[in-house]
């Protein structure tokens, strides 16, 4: 290599290549096999693949798997909101409360703290003050039961628990909220 420094500039790259080619620590270039068959003495054996039954399932065309961070966040969001969602479904779709009946204090506290507090227009809904939370039929959509805020002035106004959940998710999980909502909530 010292000889390369004394050579003219044009010959220096060639000398460097020769020095690397003939260096005792240089590894020989791998040889390609042209014919099938067992490897020769100078060739390593081909890698052994596990049986097809132990390989991962092939990817489904047209449905790329989302990155792991979203799936992990999705699982966390579901664990977070599942108890409240189950409570609301139980309140609305069971015989636990009849139409026009106010929630018990325990259920009311959960609804106010975990849902109503996150409603985009919570202050408008509560108005002059919150007296109770009631279950009843929606005035326009009579087949649907929903939650109502009963205010201290006697006025009662409906609110969407799904709007509350969406706002909660957007606040607590901002980087994954829109995708989660798109995948798990009906369009409104």
Secondary structure, 3 states (H helix, E strand, C coil): CHHHHHCCHHHHHHHHHHHHHCCCCCCCCCCCCCCCCCCCCCCCCCCCCCCHHHCCCCCCCCCCCCCHHHHHHHHHHHHHHHHHHHHHHHHHHCCCCCCCEECCHHHHHHHHHHCHHHCCCHHHHHCCCEEEEEEEECCCCCCCEEEEEEECCCCEEEECHHHHHHHHHHHHCCCCHHHHHHHHCCCC
